[in-house]
Amino acid sequence: MSSSLLLKASAFLASDVPDPGREAPEELTEKVNTVLGIAAWGGTAAGVAGVLVTGAMMAISLKRGESSEHMSRLGMVLGGCVLVATAGPLISFVFN
């Protein structure tokens, strides 16, 4: 008898739970898209700057006759560029 009372109580308590939906307000969506666009632009700019700085360091080290780990630095920079470029499509693939 107590289980039927518990079932009735849970049905009563859960009946008025609001469902706000999955759509975000238009104003919020515009602001979030603006922030994400700025972050993507900044990531792209940082990737280009990283490739340029790594190339300059490679040229200076070659002229001085020093050996350094420039290829690993270049690999890290290019890996970051790939992450920045594929962040949006990856998240869209996972959540859609």
Stockholm file with secondary structure:
# STOCKHOLM 1.0

chainA/1-96         MSSSLLLKASAFLASDVPDPGREAPEELTEKVNTVLGIAAWGGTAAGVAGVLVTGAMMAISLKRGESSEHMSRLGMVLGGCVLVATAGPLISFVFN
#=GR chainA/1-96 SS CHHHHHHHHHHHHHTTCCCCCSCCCHHHHHHHHHHHHHHHHHHHHHHHHHHHHHHHHHHHHHHHTCCCCHHHHHHHHHHHHHHHHHHHHHHHHHHC
#=GC SS_cons        CHHHHHHHHHHHHHTTCCCCCSCCCHHHHHHHHHHHHHHHHHHHHHHHHHHHHHHHHHHHHHHHTCCCCHHHHHHHHHHHHHHHHHHHHHHHHHHC
//
